[in-house]
Amino acid sequence: MPASHTPSARQELAYRSTDGIDVFLLWSPADDSLAVVVIDANADTFELPVSAAEALDAFDHPFAYAAYRGAAAGEVPLTTVA
């Protein structure tokens, strides 16, 4: 019977919650990518793919990174990993 490979889920590297806003720094071992995910109390979400060099700064200031990239909350869709 051949072995099958199932892609592993993203792993949480950091998490913080302030005033109803949850911020996650996630790592995908499958492709070694990083992302900052923001979920607010109204369930509005966005995800920012980030490099290793900017990961902690984007985690600390996700709205500034979204604005710098020309996206407001709700305009950057939350992507899912199957």
N, CA, C and O of each residue as an XYZ file, in Angstrom:
328
protein
N       0.853     -1.180      0.000
C       0.000      0.000      0.000
C       0.898      1.243      0.000
O       1.737      1.390      0.889
N       0.735      2.140     -0.984
C       1.603      3.323     -1.047
C       1.286      4.302      0.079
O       0.144      4.435      0.517
N       2.320      4.968      0.523
C       2.141      5.982      1.571
C       1.542      7.231      0.939
O       1.883      7.593     -0.186
N       0.673      7.866      1.650
C       0.096      9.117      1.153
C       0.592     10.258      2.017
O       0.846     10.096      3.211
N       0.724     11.396      1.399
C       1.199     12.573      2.115
C       0.055     13.572      2.213
O      -0.526     13.977      1.207
N      -0.252     13.956      3.435
C      -1.276     14.962      3.670
C      -0.580     16.248      4.087
O       0.191     16.238      5.046
N      -0.830     17.356      3.394
C      -0.186     18.609      3.781
C      -0.547     18.973      5.219
O      -1.708     18.878      5.617
N       0.434     19.381      5.977
C       0.166     19.750      7.360
C      -0.468     21.131      7.420
O      -0.251     21.978      6.554
N      -1.239     21.328      8.446
C      -1.898     22.617      8.646
C      -0.869     23.661      9.056
O       0.246     23.338      9.465
N      -1.266     24.893      8.936
C      -0.375     25.973      9.370
C      -0.241     25.921     10.891
O      -1.148     25.497     11.607
N       0.902     26.360     11.343
C       1.187     26.351     12.775
C       1.214     27.771     13.306
O       1.748     28.680     12.670
N       0.632     27.946     14.475
C       0.592     29.255     15.117
C       1.935     29.537     15.786
O       2.369     28.791     16.663
N       2.582     30.606     15.369
C       3.852     31.008     15.969
C       3.663     32.062     17.049
O       4.426     32.119     18.013
N       2.638     32.898     16.881
C       2.360     33.949     17.863
C       0.877     34.294     17.788
O       0.234     34.146     16.749
N       0.351     34.760     18.924
C      -1.055     35.159     19.006
C      -1.159     36.292     20.014
O      -0.474     36.308     21.037
N      -2.034     37.240     19.696
C      -2.372     38.284     20.661
C      -3.806     38.719     20.423
O      -4.341     38.582     19.323
N      -4.420     39.247     21.481
C      -5.799     39.722     21.394
C      -5.907     41.013     22.191
O      -5.516     41.077     23.357
N      -6.449     42.050     21.533
C      -6.621     43.347     22.177
C      -7.908     43.983     21.668
O      -8.113     44.092     20.459
N      -8.762     44.395     22.574
C      -9.987     45.119     22.229
C     -10.811     44.418     21.148
O     -11.316     45.073     20.236
N     -10.949     43.107     21.239
C     -11.773     42.368     20.283
C     -11.105     42.070     18.957
O     -11.765     41.611     18.025
N      -9.806     42.323     18.853
C      -9.065     42.036     17.622
C      -8.041     40.945     17.913
O      -7.158     41.118     18.752
N      -8.168     39.825     17.215
C      -7.239     38.715     17.359
C      -6.250     38.744     16.204
O      -6.640     38.888     15.045
N      -4.972     38.608     16.523
C      -3.919     38.630     15.513
C      -3.089     37.352     15.665
O      -2.643     37.007     16.759
N      -2.896     36.667     14.544
C      -2.138     35.417     14.524
C      -0.963     35.553     13.561
O      -1.094     36.158     12.497
N       0.169     34.996     13.930
C       1.291     34.816     13.016
C       1.360     33.322     12.741
O       1.599     32.524     13.647
N       1.151     32.950     11.484
C       1.071     31.540     11.104
C       2.180     31.164     10.141
O       2.591     31.957      9.295
N       2.657     29.928     10.289
C       3.702     29.390      9.421
C       3.174     28.141      8.745
O       2.580     27.279      9.392
N       3.389     28.045      7.450
C       3.001     26.864      6.688
C       4.253     26.051      6.374
O       5.063     26.464      5.544
N       4.423     24.898      7.028
C       5.606     24.093      6.766
C       5.649     23.533      5.342
O       6.724     23.224      4.827
N       4.500     23.405      4.716
C       4.445     22.836      3.363
C       5.230     23.670      2.361
O       5.908     23.127      1.488
N       5.136     25.003      2.490
C       5.861     25.871      1.554
C       6.729     26.912      2.271
O       7.256     27.831      1.644
N       6.870     26.757      3.590
C       7.699     27.624      4.411
C       7.278     29.089      4.317
O       8.114     29.991      4.368
N       5.964     29.314      4.178
C       5.463     30.686      4.081
C       4.932     31.156      5.437
O       4.589     30.354      6.305
N       4.877     32.466      5.586
C       4.356     33.099      6.795
C       3.194     34.007      6.429
O       3.142     34.566      5.334
N       2.260     34.144      7.367
C       1.131     35.043      7.158
C       0.669     35.594      8.494
O       0.754     34.921      9.522
N       0.181     36.825      8.469
C      -0.468     37.438      9.617
C      -1.962     37.452      9.316
O      -2.392     37.957      8.279
N      -2.746     36.892     10.233
C      -4.198     36.842     10.078
C      -4.821     37.684     11.181
O      -4.456     37.560     12.350
N      -5.765     38.543     10.800
C      -6.454     39.423     11.743
C      -7.945     39.111     11.692
O      -8.539     39.038     10.617
N      -8.542     38.929     12.872
C      -9.984     38.684     12.993
C     -10.501     39.639     14.053
O     -10.015     39.640     15.184
N     -11.497     40.464     13.689
C     -12.027     41.388     14.686
C     -13.346     40.870     15.251
O     -13.852     39.832     14.826
N     -13.891     41.604     16.209
C     -15.102     41.172     16.918
C     -16.305     41.018     15.995
O     -17.232     40.276     16.321
N     -16.312     41.699     14.856
C     -17.412     41.591     13.886
C     -17.180     40.471     12.888
O     -17.934     40.326     11.926
N     -16.138     39.676     13.111
C     -15.745     38.573     12.224
C     -15.220     39.074     10.882
O     -15.173     38.309      9.919
N     -14.825     40.346     10.802
C     -14.122     40.835      9.618
C     -12.699     40.312      9.710
O     -12.070     40.379     10.767
N     -12.195     39.790      8.598
C     -10.872     39.177      8.630
C     -10.043     39.631      7.442
O     -10.572     40.018      6.400
N      -8.731     39.576      7.624
C      -7.836     39.699      6.484
C      -6.549     38.960      6.790
O      -6.212     38.702      7.945
N      -5.846     38.629      5.729
C      -4.601     37.888      5.835
C      -3.535     38.586      5.003
O      -3.786     38.994      3.869
N      -2.350     38.719      5.575
C      -1.232     39.346      4.893
C      -0.088     38.342      4.781
O       0.496     37.973      5.799
N       0.243     37.899      3.591
C       1.458     37.095      3.437
C       2.656     37.987      3.760
O       2.720     39.124      3.292
N       3.599     37.491      4.546
C       4.754     38.292      4.949
C       6.034     37.483      4.801
O       6.021     36.252      4.817
N       7.136     38.205      4.657
C       8.446     37.555      4.628
C       8.914     37.361      6.068
O       8.361     37.954      6.994
N       9.924     36.538      6.245
C      10.476     36.315      7.576
C      11.022     37.615      8.164
O      10.916     37.842      9.369
N      11.602     38.462      7.327
C      12.187     39.715      7.796
C      11.150     40.693      8.340
O      11.462     41.488      9.227
N       9.923     40.646      7.823
C       8.896     41.593      8.257
C       7.829     40.964      9.145
O       6.885     41.648      9.540
N       7.953     39.691      9.465
C       6.885     38.958     10.152
C       6.507     39.558     11.499
O       5.326     39.798     11.751
N       7.472     39.805     12.360
C       7.135     40.324     13.695
C       6.616     41.754     13.640
O       5.720     42.114     14.404
N       7.158     42.562     12.761
C       6.669     43.932     12.627
C       5.237     43.935     12.091
O       4.399     44.704     12.562
N       4.957     43.085     11.117
C       3.593     42.988     10.584
C       2.640     42.426     11.630
O       1.480     42.833     11.691
N       3.114     41.501     12.451
C       2.304     40.954     13.547
C       1.961     42.052     14.547
O       0.832     42.121     15.033
N       2.931     42.908     14.855
C       2.700     43.997     15.809
C       1.858     45.127     15.228
O       1.164     45.819     15.973
N       1.907     45.329     13.900
C       1.222     46.460     13.253
C       0.497     46.003     11.982
O       0.803     46.503     10.900
N      -0.450     45.074     12.082
C      -1.065     44.535     10.862
C      -1.873     45.553     10.062
O      -1.907     45.481      8.833
N      -2.520     46.496     10.735
C      -3.312     47.475     10.004
C      -2.414     48.446      9.232
O      -2.765     48.883      8.136
N      -1.271     48.776      9.799
C      -0.319     49.629      9.082
C       0.220     48.908      7.847
O       0.364     49.518      6.787
N       0.518     47.617      7.977
C       0.996     46.851      6.826
C      -0.093     46.735      5.759
O       0.193     46.837      4.566
N      -1.333     46.522      6.185
C      -2.430     46.438      5.212
C      -2.597     47.770      4.490
O      -2.777     47.797      3.273
N      -2.540     48.870      5.229
C      -2.687     50.187      4.608
C      -1.526     50.478      3.661
O      -1.727     51.024      2.576
N      -0.321     50.116      4.069
C       0.854     50.338      3.225
C       0.733     49.576      1.905
O       1.166     50.047      0.853
N       0.145     48.407      1.986
C      -0.036     47.597      0.774
C      -1.270     48.007     -0.015
O      -1.588     47.401     -1.038
N      -1.968     49.040      0.460
C      -3.102     49.567     -0.277
C      -4.400     48.824     -0.049
O      -5.305     48.872     -0.882
N      -4.494     48.136      1.080
C      -5.713     47.378      1.364
C      -6.236     47.774      2.733
O      -5.471     47.928      3.685
N      -7.532     47.934      2.819
C      -8.182     48.180      4.103
C      -8.750     46.867      4.617
O      -8.877     45.899      3.867
N      -9.082     46.842      5.873
C      -9.673     45.631      6.448
C     -10.898     45.227      5.646
O     -11.720     46.074      5.296
N     -11.023     43.967      5.358
C     -12.141     43.495      4.563
C     -11.836     43.427      3.069
O     -12.545     42.750      2.323
N     -10.769     44.134      2.619
C     -10.422     44.124      1.206
C      -9.395     43.053      0.869
O      -9.228     42.697     -0.297
N      -8.702     42.535      1.888
C      -7.738     41.463      1.672
C      -8.420     40.182      2.133
O      -8.597     39.977      3.334
N      -8.803     39.320      1.201
C      -9.580     38.142      1.609
C      -8.754     37.184      2.446
O      -7.541     37.056      2.276
N      -9.445     36.520      3.351
C      -8.824     35.484      4.158
C      -8.715     34.249      3.304
O      -9.725     33.758      2.801
N      -7.521     33.734      3.126
C      -7.331     32.527      2.345
C      -7.313     31.329      3.278
O      -6.978     31.450      4.456
N      -7.669     30.195      2.752
C      -7.687     28.992      3.560
C      -6.710     27.992      2.993
O      -6.455     27.961      1.789
N      -6.176     27.190      3.857
C      -5.279     26.122      3.452
C      -6.047     24.828      3.531
O      -6.569     24.479      4.589
N      -6.126     24.109      2.423
C      -6.892     22.862      2.408
C      -6.137     21.764      3.098
O      -6.627     20.638      3.183
